[in-house]
Amino acid sequence: MKGDATSSGDPARRLRYTAGRRYPSSPMVTDAELRAVLTTGLDAPVSPRARELIDFITNAFGPSIAAIIHYGSRAQKTGSKPDSAYDFFVIVDDYETAFLSFAEKAHPGFSARSAILLSRFLPPSIVALTHFPGEQNTAKCAVLSLKDLFVECSSDSPDHFVKGRLFQQLQLAWFRDDKSKEAAENAIVAARLATFQWGAPYLPKKFSAEDYCWTLLKTSFAGEIRPETAVRIRELLNAQAPTMFPVYEALLQKKLEDDLLRQEDGSYSLVNPPSPTEKARVDAYFRRSKARATTRWVKLIWLYDGWLDYLSRKIGRRANHSIDLTPQERRWPFLFLWPKLIRYINSRR
């Protein structure tokens, strides 16, 4: 297997060329110990079933794949159900080569050209990959080019979708070569370093590494329309604590050395709390992120085969009851599913 875990700064600035492929270049994290901690867990082994799906993904997308990042409940071991999808970021050199191969090998319900076109808007593009129709253990593939990966992890990212997943526990499950590995690690480290930028305005006056991680998770989930409750977010935090707490304790210690934090009685506090203008800027970032995340659902409906069953299962798991769809709702979901959707939204308030 090629797949392990590590570099950073704001890596969307420059691109260098290696063997005909474009790899984002960025300032490295000069503190080797900090870098090692920030990549904690990336080299953890994936489950046998995830490994089978990864082999299937590499075959479907072909030689354009640079790396595969395993994230979400299956990667975090946070109480996934038997029908939960396996979440992967599939990092590719370019969308055209990747989706032409995918269309040829997987025979999806959309054309390669439509996927290539839609991938230029609101990346990533999310597609389903199964061994056979009706299979529950779907590989949910968020397809992202190397270039877009680094934009999405930079300080100038247009929304929070990628950052909100890469700062959590995950595995760099497969990579094509050492250059691809380094590029993926650069992006992950950049996403984890960026948490201080968007998380600081929402921190309490005094906080621990646990409070920091709780703030990151709570803020990220609030930045999208997600079915998770506060109880579920706490479950996610507890499950990820062995990985996340050391990562962000090291980051907070670095901020302490940089005189951005002070520490007293084991608690951190900001030396210069964000101004109202800075807070408003981050608030605007999350409002924009939520709007883009909502619009991204349109892409999912277009590109994700079996999207209706996927959403029904996901919402049903979080609502703790099954959602049965009538033939009428399946045939005309945009006309007849509104009552169930409204009841669900009201139940989460």
DANOR-V399802 format. One record per residue. N is the residue number from 1. RES is the residue in three letters. PSI is psi as a letter, one per 30 degrees, with the letter a starting at -180 (NA if undefined). Layout:
n=N res=RES psi=PSI
n=N res=RES psi=PSI
This chain:
n=1 res=MET psi=k
n=2 res=LYS psi=j
n=3 res=GLY psi=j
n=4 res=ASP psi=a
n=5 res=ALA psi=NA
n=6 res=THR psi=k
n=7 res=SER psi=l
n=8 res=SER psi=b
n=9 res=GLY psi=b
n=10 res=ASP psi=j
n=11 res=PRO psi=g
n=12 res=ALA psi=g
n=13 res=ARG psi=e
n=14 res=ARG psi=l
n=15 res=LEU psi=k
n=16 res=ARG psi=l
n=17 res=TYR psi=k
n=18 res=THR psi=k
n=19 res=ALA psi=h
n=20 res=GLY psi=f
n=21 res=ARG psi=l
n=22 res=ARG psi=k
n=23 res=TYR psi=k
n=24 res=PRO psi=k
n=25 res=SER psi=k
n=26 res=SER psi=l
n=27 res=PRO psi=k
n=28 res=MET psi=l
n=29 res=VAL psi=j
n=30 res=THR psi=f
n=31 res=ASP psi=j
n=32 res=ALA psi=e
n=33 res=GLU psi=e
n=34 res=LEU psi=e
n=35 res=ARG psi=e
n=36 res=ALA psi=e
n=37 res=VAL psi=e
n=38 res=LEU psi=f
n=39 res=THR psi=g
n=40 res=THR psi=k
n=41 res=GLY psi=f
n=42 res=LEU psi=f
n=43 res=ASP psi=g
n=44 res=ALA psi=k
n=45 res=PRO psi=k
n=46 res=VAL psi=l
n=47 res=SER psi=l
n=48 res=PRO psi=e
n=49 res=ARG psi=e
n=50 res=ALA psi=e
n=51 res=ARG psi=e
n=52 res=GLU psi=e
n=53 res=LEU psi=e
n=54 res=ILE psi=e
n=55 res=ASP psi=e
n=56 res=PHE psi=e
n=57 res=ILE psi=e
n=58 res=THR psi=e
n=59 res=ASN psi=e
n=60 res=ALA psi=e
n=61 res=PHE psi=f
n=62 res=GLY psi=a
n=63 res=PRO psi=f
n=64 res=SER psi=f
n=65 res=ILE psi=k
n=66 res=ALA psi=e
n=67 res=ALA psi=l
n=68 res=ILE psi=k
n=69 res=ILE psi=k
n=70 res=HIS psi=k
n=71 res=TYR psi=a
n=72 res=GLY psi=a
n=73 res=SER psi=e
n=74 res=ARG psi=e
n=75 res=ALA psi=e
n=76 res=GLN psi=f
n=77 res=LYS psi=h
n=78 res=THR psi=h
n=79 res=GLY psi=h
n=80 res=SER psi=k
n=81 res=LYS psi=l
n=82 res=PRO psi=e
n=83 res=ASP psi=g
n=84 res=SER psi=k
n=85 res=ALA psi=l
n=86 res=TYR psi=k
n=87 res=ASP psi=k
n=88 res=PHE psi=k
n=89 res=PHE psi=k
n=90 res=VAL psi=j
n=91 res=ILE psi=k
n=92 res=VAL psi=l
n=93 res=ASP psi=e
n=94 res=ASP psi=l
n=95 res=TYR psi=e
n=96 res=GLU psi=e
n=97 res=THR psi=e
n=98 res=ALA psi=e
n=99 res=PHE psi=f
n=100 res=LEU psi=e
n=101 res=SER psi=e
n=102 res=PHE psi=e
n=103 res=ALA psi=e
n=104 res=GLU psi=e
n=105 res=LYS psi=e
n=106 res=ALA psi=f
n=107 res=HIS psi=h
n=108 res=PRO psi=l
n=109 res=GLY psi=g
n=110 res=PHE psi=l
n=111 res=SER psi=l
n=112 res=ALA psi=e
n=113 res=ARG psi=e
n=114 res=SER psi=e
n=115 res=ALA psi=e
n=116 res=ILE psi=e
n=117 res=LEU psi=e
n=118 res=LEU psi=f
n=119 res=SER psi=f
n=120 res=ARG psi=f
n=121 res=PHE psi=k
n=122 res=LEU psi=h
n=123 res=PRO psi=l
n=124 res=PRO psi=l
n=125 res=SER psi=k
n=126 res=ILE psi=k
n=127 res=VAL psi=l
n=128 res=ALA psi=k
n=129 res=LEU psi=j
n=130 res=THR psi=l
n=131 res=HIS psi=e
n=132 res=PHE psi=l
n=133 res=PRO psi=k
n=134 res=GLY psi=f
n=135 res=GLU psi=k
n=136 res=GLN psi=e
n=137 res=ASN psi=i
n=138 res=THR psi=k
n=139 res=ALA psi=j
n=140 res=LYS psi=j
n=141 res=CYS psi=j
n=142 res=ALA psi=j
n=143 res=VAL psi=k
n=144 res=LEU psi=k
n=145 res=SER psi=l
n=146 res=LEU psi=e
n=147 res=LYS psi=e
n=148 res=ASP psi=e
n=149 res=LEU psi=e
n=150 res=PHE psi=e
n=151 res=VAL psi=e
n=152 res=GLU psi=f
n=153 res=CYS psi=f
n=154 res=SER psi=l
n=155 res=SER psi=f
n=156 res=ASP psi=g
n=157 res=SER psi=k
n=158 res=PRO psi=f
n=159 res=ASP psi=a
n=160 res=HIS psi=g
n=161 res=PHE psi=e
n=162 res=VAL psi=e
n=163 res=LYS psi=e
n=164 res=GLY psi=f
n=165 res=ARG psi=e
n=166 res=LEU psi=f
n=167 res=PHE psi=f
n=168 res=GLN psi=a
n=169 res=GLN psi=k
n=170 res=LEU psi=l
n=171 res=GLN psi=k
n=172 res=LEU psi=j
n=173 res=ALA psi=f
n=174 res=TRP psi=k
n=175 res=PHE psi=l
n=176 res=ARG psi=e
n=177 res=ASP psi=a
n=178 res=ASP psi=e
n=179 res=LYS psi=e
n=180 res=SER psi=e
n=181 res=LYS psi=e
n=182 res=GLU psi=e
n=183 res=ALA psi=e
n=184 res=ALA psi=e
n=185 res=GLU psi=e
n=186 res=ASN psi=e
n=187 res=ALA psi=e
n=188 res=ILE psi=e
n=189 res=VAL psi=e
n=190 res=ALA psi=e
n=191 res=ALA psi=e
n=192 res=ARG psi=e
n=193 res=LEU psi=e
n=194 res=ALA psi=f
n=195 res=THR psi=e
n=196 res=PHE psi=e
n=197 res=GLN psi=e
n=198 res=TRP psi=f
n=199 res=GLY psi=f
n=200 res=ALA psi=e
n=201 res=PRO psi=f
n=202 res=TYR psi=g
n=203 res=LEU psi=k
n=204 res=PRO psi=l
n=205 res=LYS psi=e
n=206 res=LYS psi=k
n=207 res=PHE psi=l
n=208 res=SER psi=l
n=209 res=ALA psi=e
n=210 res=GLU psi=e
n=211 res=ASP psi=e
n=212 res=TYR psi=e
n=213 res=CYS psi=e
n=214 res=TRP psi=e
n=215 res=THR psi=e
n=216 res=LEU psi=e
n=217 res=LEU psi=e
n=218 res=LYS psi=e
n=219 res=THR psi=e
n=220 res=SER psi=e
n=221 res=PHE psi=e
n=222 res=ALA psi=f
n=223 res=GLY psi=g
n=224 res=GLU psi=l
n=225 res=ILE psi=j
n=226 res=ARG psi=l
n=227 res=PRO psi=f
n=228 res=GLU psi=k
n=229 res=THR psi=l
n=230 res=ALA psi=e
n=231 res=VAL psi=e
n=232 res=ARG psi=e
n=233 res=ILE psi=e
n=234 res=ARG psi=e
n=235 res=GLU psi=e
n=236 res=LEU psi=e
n=237 res=LEU psi=e
n=238 res=ASN psi=e
n=239 res=ALA psi=e
n=240 res=GLN psi=f
n=241 res=ALA psi=e
n=242 res=PRO psi=f
n=243 res=THR psi=e
n=244 res=MET psi=e
n=245 res=PHE psi=e
n=246 res=PRO psi=e
n=247 res=VAL psi=e
n=248 res=TYR psi=f
n=249 res=GLU psi=e
n=250 res=ALA psi=e
n=251 res=LEU psi=e
n=252 res=LEU psi=e
n=253 res=GLN psi=e
n=254 res=LYS psi=e
n=255 res=LYS psi=e
n=256 res=LEU psi=e
n=257 res=GLU psi=e
n=258 res=ASP psi=g
n=259 res=ASP psi=g
n=260 res=LEU psi=f
n=261 res=LEU psi=l
n=262 res=ARG psi=l
n=263 res=GLN psi=k
n=264 res=GLU psi=k
n=265 res=ASP psi=h
n=266 res=GLY psi=f
n=267 res=SER psi=k
n=268 res=TYR psi=l
n=269 res=SER psi=l
n=270 res=LEU psi=k
n=271 res=VAL psi=e
n=272 res=ASN psi=j
n=273 res=PRO psi=k
n=274 res=PRO psi=k
n=275 res=SER psi=l
n=276 res=PRO psi=e
n=277 res=THR psi=e
n=278 res=GLU psi=e
n=279 res=LYS psi=e
n=280 res=ALA psi=e
n=281 res=ARG psi=e
n=282 res=VAL psi=e
n=283 res=ASP psi=e
n=284 res=ALA psi=e
n=285 res=TYR psi=e
n=286 res=PHE psi=e
n=287 res=ARG psi=e
n=288 res=ARG psi=e
n=289 res=SER psi=e
n=290 res=LYS psi=e
n=291 res=ALA psi=e
n=292 res=ARG psi=e
n=293 res=ALA psi=e
n=294 res=THR psi=e
n=295 res=THR psi=e
n=296 res=ARG psi=f
n=297 res=TRP psi=e
n=298 res=VAL psi=e
n=299 res=LYS psi=e
n=300 res=LEU psi=e
n=301 res=ILE psi=e
n=302 res=TRP psi=e
n=303 res=LEU psi=f
n=304 res=TYR psi=j
n=305 res=ASP psi=k
n=306 res=GLY psi=g
n=307 res=TRP psi=e
n=308 res=LEU psi=e
n=309 res=ASP psi=e
n=310 res=TYR psi=e
n=311 res=LEU psi=e
n=312 res=SER psi=e
n=313 res=ARG psi=e
n=314 res=LYS psi=e
n=315 res=ILE psi=e
n=316 res=GLY psi=e
n=317 res=ARG psi=e
n=318 res=ARG psi=f
n=319 res=ALA psi=f
n=320 res=ASN psi=h
n=321 res=HIS psi=l
n=322 res=SER psi=k
n=323 res=ILE psi=j
n=324 res=ASP psi=k
n=325 res=LEU psi=k
n=326 res=THR psi=l
n=327 res=PRO psi=e
n=328 res=GLN psi=e
n=329 res=GLU psi=e
n=330 res=ARG psi=e
n=331 res=ARG psi=e
n=332 res=TRP psi=i
n=333 res=PRO psi=e
n=334 res=PHE psi=f
n=335 res=LEU psi=e
n=336 res=PHE psi=f
n=337 res=LEU psi=f
n=338 res=TRP psi=e
n=339 res=PRO psi=e
n=340 res=LYS psi=e
n=341 res=LEU psi=e
n=342 res=ILE psi=e
n=343 res=ARG psi=e
n=344 res=TYR psi=e
n=345 res=ILE psi=e
n=346 res=ASN psi=e
n=347 res=SER psi=f
n=348 res=ARG psi=f
n=349 res=ARG psi=NA
